[in-house]
Amino acid sequence: MGRPTGITRARALRRIICVLSLLAGLAVLPATAGDPTALARLDPAASGVAAAGPDVRVTLAISQPVPWRAGLMATPPRLVLDFRELAFDGIDRPGFVTSPRVRALRSGTLQPGWTRLVLELDGPVRIAEAGMARRAEGPGAVLSLRLAAVDEAGFAEALAAAPPPQTPGLALPEAAAAEAAPKRRQTGEGPLVVVLDPGHGGIDPGAERDGLREADLMVAFARELREALIRAGGFRVVLTREEDVFVPLEARMSIARAAGADVLLSLHADALDAGVATGATVYTLAAEASDEVAAVLAERHDRADLLAGVDLSGQGDLIAEVLMDLARTETAPRSDRLARHLVGSIRTATGRMHRRPHQMANFTVLRAPDIPSALVELGFLSSPRDLAELRDPAWRERLAGGIVEALRAWAVEDAAEAALLRQ
């Protein structure tokens, strides 16, 4: 089974970047520099984010070398930098960011021992240069990166070559234990296990408008939806996060699998910087993304946690990819039916939806091959009407009721199909 050369090239580039960033983060650690785990500090006077012609130059002068990782994220395009205990004091000073291509700069603790810096950009980029070296004068080191503008095709390849950092020591949920047999699909004989995934959180606030953060709105709505499902009866509900904390996207799949999820719903509320969009939208995984998704998961995810009840830790990429593709052939139409019920019930409950209510995209949180999944954009924070509705408890109650009805109707249809397949 051949693989497209673009994917092969991207995977090779990804390995090279991971190795280079590891060596760059570790090779400069001096034997006489004292405790390398002590908190490093930024020298804001010697640091900054500036324009370099059409590119963006990031320069971070720090008091001592530390391990670091770099990666890219999409929607919106972002550069993500993780450091072993680096304090970002001074990045909010005037003049620290002078590149017009940088829309926002955020920093904070990722988890104890690791900090993260995020640059939100005005368009797609690739990491053209990245390296850490000793300072020419005085102690410490300088991390330098150059971001070059690319088109959407180039950005897709850049994302594959430099995915979000998988930081060593990052606390992730344990892989779901392998069972004697794979989890059987729901038959209506027990409660439907629903995993609700409030988008963003912690260092990643999501969209922001009028003092509201997408991360806060989504976790609040997830709690309300959980209560609605519990009151309706017949559901068991698990949240991927209960508070404002950062949960890596692939970890959200692990949480769902460990919970024995029958269905995963990711909750978001986007914002547009240009143009007008309004109304809720339901996303499922794009069919054309299937092959690349399987390849990326096989390469990056815990092998014992790719398919419920199937331990692939001793298998190669090809076997893992084939088994995930087989699982997805059953899961994909179930996700599409879930989307159809969500669109119908949300429209009935709230009176309207986006003009294209069901769309497809390659969102990471939708990639679990064995769990029917959908991402629901509840509205757009950039739309005054949507924002007012998201603030309105009565509207949110109607929306939650519509999602409850959608899940109930989908569960009945899905269980009926499962019964036919067993005959």
C-alpha positions in Angstrom: 0.0 0.0 0.0 1.8 3.1 -1.2 1.6 6.5 0.5 1.6 9.9 -1.3 5.0 11.4 -1.6 3.9 14.6 0.1 3.0 12.8 3.3 6.2 10.8 3.2 8.2 14.1 2.8 6.2 15.7 5.6 6.8 12.8 8.0 10.5 12.9 7.2 10.6 16.7 7.8 8.7 16.2 11.1 11.3 13.7 12.3 14.2 16.0 11.4 12.6 19.0 13.2 11.9 16.9 16.3 15.5 15.7 16.4 16.9 19.2 15.7 14.8 20.8 18.4 15.8 18.1 20.9 19.5 18.6 20.1 19.2 22.4 20.1 17.4 22.3 23.5 19.9 19.9 25.1 23.2 20.4 23.4 23.7 23.9 24.7 23.3 22.9 28.3 26.7 23.8 29.9 28.1 21.4 32.4 29.1 24.3 34.7 25.9 26.3 34.4 24.5 25.2 37.7 21.1 23.4 38.1 19.6 23.2 34.6 16.2 22.7 36.1 16.2 26.1 37.9 13.8 28.7 36.6 15.3 30.5 33.6 14.3 34.1 32.9 13.8 36.2 29.8 15.9 39.3 29.1 13.1 41.5 27.6 15.5 44.2 26.6 17.4 41.8 24.3 14.3 39.9 23.1 11.4 40.7 20.8 9.2 39.8 17.9 10.0 41.9 14.8 9.4 42.1 11.1 12.2 40.7 8.9 11.0 41.9 5.5 7.9 39.8 4.8 8.9 37.3 7.6 8.7 37.3 11.4 11.8 37.1 13.5 11.4 35.8 17.1 14.4 36.4 19.4 14.3 35.3 23.0 17.4 35.9 25.2 17.3 33.8 28.3 19.4 33.6 31.5 20.3 30.0 30.9 19.7 27.3 28.2 16.6 25.2 28.7 15.0 22.3 26.7 12.5 23.7 24.2 10.1 22.6 21.5 8.5 24.4 18.6 5.4 23.7 16.5 2.5 25.2 14.5 -1.2 25.2 15.0 -4.1 26.2 12.7 -7.4 28.1 13.0 -5.9 30.6 13.6 -2.3 30.1 12.5 -0.1 30.0 15.6 3.5 29.4 16.6 3.7 27.4 19.8 6.9 27.3 21.9 7.2 25.1 25.0 10.1 25.6 27.5 11.4 23.8 30.5 10.6 26.4 33.3 11.1 29.7 31.5 9.5 32.8 33.1 8.1 35.3 30.5 8.4 38.4 32.6 8.6 41.5 30.3 6.9 40.2 27.2 4.0 42.7 27.7 6.3 45.7 27.6 5.7 48.3 24.9 7.7 47.5 21.8 8.2 43.8 22.5 6.1 42.9 19.4 6.7 45.2 16.4 5.7 42.8 13.6 2.3 43.7 12.1 1.9 40.0 11.3 1.5 39.1 15.0 -2.1 39.6 16.2 -1.7 38.4 19.8 1.0 37.1 22.2 0.1 34.8 25.1 2.2 33.0 27.7 1.6 30.9 30.8 2.2 27.7 32.6 1.5 24.5 30.6 1.9 22.3 33.6 4.3 22.3 36.6 7.8 22.5 35.1 6.8 23.6 31.6 5.7 27.0 30.2 4.3 27.9 26.8 4.5 30.9 24.6 1.9 31.3 21.7 2.1 33.8 18.8 -1.1 34.2 16.9 -0.4 35.2 13.3 -2.4 37.0 10.5 -1.9 34.1 8.0 -0.2 30.8 7.3 3.6 30.4 7.9 6.3 27.8 8.1 9.2 27.6 10.5 12.1 28.6 8.1 14.8 28.8 10.8 15.0 27.7 14.4 17.9 27.3 16.8 19.3 28.1 20.2 22.9 29.3 20.8 25.0 30.7 23.5 24.9 34.5 23.9 27.8 36.2 22.3 28.4 38.3 25.4 27.6 37.2 28.9 25.9 34.1 30.3 22.7 32.5 28.9 21.4 31.6 25.4 19.4 33.1 22.6 16.6 31.3 20.8 16.0 32.6 17.3 13.2 31.6 14.9 12.2 32.9 11.5 8.6 32.5 10.3 8.1 32.7 6.5 4.8 33.3 4.8 3.3 30.4 2.8 0.1 29.6 1.0 -2.5 27.2 2.3 -0.8 24.2 0.6 2.5 25.1 2.1 0.9 25.6 5.5 -0.6 22.1 5.4 2.9 20.7 4.8 4.4 22.9 7.5 1.7 21.7 10.0 2.6 18.1 9.2 6.4 18.9 9.5 6.0 20.8 12.8 3.0 19.7 14.7 2.2 21.1 18.2 4.9 20.2 20.7 4.6 16.9 22.4 6.4 18.0 25.5 8.3 15.4 27.6 6.8 15.0 31.0 3.4 16.5 30.0 0.7 15.0 32.1 -1.6 13.0 29.9 -4.4 10.7 30.9 -3.4 7.1 31.0 -4.2 5.0 27.9 -7.4 3.2 28.1 -6.8 -0.4 29.2 -7.0 -3.0 26.6 -10.1 -5.2 27.1 -10.6 -8.9 26.3 -12.6 -7.7 23.2 -13.1 -4.4 21.5 -15.9 -2.2 23.0 -19.2 -3.1 21.3 -21.3 -0.3 19.9 -24.2 0.8 21.9 -27.5 -1.2 21.6 -29.8 0.9 23.7 -29.7 -1.6 26.6 -27.7 0.7 28.8 -27.0 4.5 29.2 -25.5 6.2 26.3 -22.0 7.3 27.3 -21.5 10.9 26.1 -18.2 12.7 26.4 -18.5 16.5 26.1 -15.3 18.3 25.1 -15.3 22.1 26.0 -12.9 23.6 23.5 -9.7 25.4 24.4 -8.7 26.1 28.1 -5.8 27.3 30.2 -3.1 28.9 28.1 -5.4 28.6 25.0 -8.4 30.9 25.6 -9.9 30.5 22.1 -11.8 33.3 20.6 -12.3 36.5 22.7 -14.9 39.2 22.4 -16.1 41.9 24.8 -14.3 40.4 27.7 -15.6 36.9 27.0 -13.4 33.9 26.4 -14.5 31.0 24.3 -12.8 28.6 26.8 -15.0 29.9 29.7 -18.2 30.0 27.7 -17.7 26.4 26.5 -17.0 24.8 29.9 -20.0 26.7 31.3 -22.3 25.4 28.5 -20.8 21.9 28.8 -21.9 21.8 32.5 -25.4 23.0 31.6 -25.6 20.4 28.8 -24.5 17.7 31.2 -27.2 18.6 33.6 -29.8 18.6 30.8 -28.7 15.1 29.7 -28.7 13.7 33.3 -32.2 15.1 33.8 -33.4 13.6 30.6 -32.3 10.1 31.8 -30.5 7.4 29.8 -27.2 9.2 29.6 -23.9 9.0 31.4 -21.8 12.1 30.8 -18.1 12.8 31.1 -16.3 16.1 30.5 -12.8 16.3 29.1 -12.2 19.3 31.4 -14.2 20.7 34.3 -12.3 24.0 34.7 -10.0 26.4 32.9 -7.1 24.1 32.3 -5.1 23.2 29.2 -5.9 19.7 27.8 -3.9 18.6 24.7 -6.2 17.8 21.8 -5.1 14.2 21.4 -5.5 13.7 25.2 -9.2 14.5 24.8 -9.5 11.4 22.6 -7.8 9.4 25.3 -10.2 10.7 27.9 -13.1 9.7 25.7 -11.8 6.2 25.1 -11.0 5.7 28.7 -14.6 6.6 29.6 -16.0 4.1 27.1 -17.5 6.8 25.1 -20.4 6.0 22.7 -20.2 9.5 21.2 -17.9 12.6 21.5 -19.2 16.1 21.1 -16.6 19.0 21.0 -18.1 22.4 21.8 -16.8 25.7 20.3 -17.8 29.2 19.5 -15.5 30.8 16.9 -14.9 34.4 15.8 -14.1 35.9 12.4 -11.8 38.9 11.9 -13.3 39.6 8.5 -16.6 38.7 6.8 -19.9 37.9 8.4 -21.0 34.5 9.7 -23.8 33.6 12.1 -25.5 30.5 13.5 -24.5 27.1 14.8 -22.5 24.7 12.6 -21.8 21.0 13.0 -18.5 19.5 11.8 -17.5 15.9 11.1 -14.2 14.6 9.9 -13.4 15.2 6.3 -13.3 11.9 4.3 -10.3 12.9 2.3 -8.3 13.4 5.6 -8.7 9.7 6.5 -5.4 8.4 5.2 -3.2 11.2 6.6 -5.1 11.1 9.9 -4.4 7.4 10.3 -0.7 8.0 9.5 -0.3 10.8 12.0 -2.1 8.9 14.8 -0.1 5.8 14.2 3.1 7.8 14.4 2.3 10.0 17.4 -0.3 8.4 19.6 0.0 5.8 22.3 -0.2 2.5 20.4 -2.2 0.9 23.2 -4.7 3.7 22.9 -5.6 3.9 19.2 -8.5 1.5 19.2 -10.6 0.4 22.2 -9.7 -3.1 23.2 -7.0 -3.5 20.6 -3.3 -3.3 21.8 -1.3 -2.2 18.8 1.9 -1.6 20.7 3.7 -4.4 19.0 2.5 -3.6 15.5 4.0 -1.5 12.7 2.5 1.7 11.2 0.9 -0.1 8.3 -1.1 -2.6 10.4 -2.2 0.2 12.8 -3.3 2.4 9.8 -5.3 -0.4 8.1 -7.1 -1.3 11.4 -8.0 2.3 12.0 -9.2 2.8 8.5 -11.4 -0.3 8.9 -12.8 1.1 12.1 -13.5 4.4 10.5 -15.5 2.8 7.7 -18.1 2.0 10.3 -17.7 5.1 12.4 -17.8 7.7 9.7 -21.5 7.1 8.6 -22.5 7.0 12.2 -20.9 10.4 12.7 -22.7 11.7 9.6 -26.0 10.5 11.0 -25.2 12.2 14.3 -24.6 15.5 12.5 -27.9 15.2 10.6 -29.8 14.7 13.9 -27.9 17.6 15.5 -28.6 20.0 12.6 -32.3 19.1 12.7 -32.8 19.3 16.4 -30.7 22.5 16.9 -32.6 24.3 14.1 -35.9 23.2 15.7 -34.9 24.3 19.2 -33.3 27.6 18.3 -35.0 28.6 15.1 -32.0 28.9 12.9 -28.5 27.7 12.0 -25.5 28.6 9.8 -26.4 28.7 6.1 -24.1 25.6 5.7 -25.1 23.8 8.9 -23.1 20.6 8.3 -19.5 20.9 7.2 -16.4 18.7 7.2 -12.9 19.5 8.4 -9.7 17.8 9.7 -10.1 18.7 13.4 -7.8 16.7 15.6 -10.4 16.1 18.2 -12.6 14.3 15.6 -9.9 11.8 14.7 -10.7 8.9 17.0 -11.4 6.1 14.5 -13.7 4.1 16.7 -15.8 6.9 18.4 -18.6 8.7 16.5 -17.7 12.3 16.9 -18.9 15.8 16.0 -17.7 19.3 16.7 -20.5 21.8 17.3 -19.7 25.5 16.7 -22.5 27.0 18.9 -22.2 30.4 17.1 -19.7 33.1 16.3 -18.5 35.5 19.0 -17.9 38.0 16.2 -21.7 38.1 15.5 -23.5 40.5 17.8 -26.7 38.3 17.5 -24.8 35.0 18.3 -22.9 36.7 21.2 -26.2 37.9 22.7 -27.7 34.4 22.4 -24.7 32.7 24.0 -25.0 35.1 26.9 -28.8 34.3 27.2 -29.5 31.5 29.7 -32.9 30.8 28.1 -31.4 30.4 24.6 -28.7 28.1 26.0 -31.4 26.0 27.6 -33.2 25.6 24.3 -29.9 24.8 22.6 -29.1 22.2 25.2 -32.6 20.7 24.8 -32.0 20.4 21.1 -28.8 18.6 21.5 -30.4 16.2 24.0 -33.1 15.4 21.5 -30.6 14.9 18.8 -28.5 12.4 20.9 -31.7 10.6 21.9 -32.9 10.2 18.3 -29.4 9.2 17.1 -29.0 6.6 19.8 -32.3 4.9 18.8 -31.4 4.8 15.1 -27.8 3.7 15.9 -29.0 0.9 18.2 -31.5 -0.3 15.6 -28.7 -0.5 13.0 -26.5 -2.4 15.5 -29.3 -4.9 16.1 -29.5 -5.5 12.3 -25.8 -6.0 12.0 -25.9 -8.7 14.7 -28.5 -10.7 12.9 
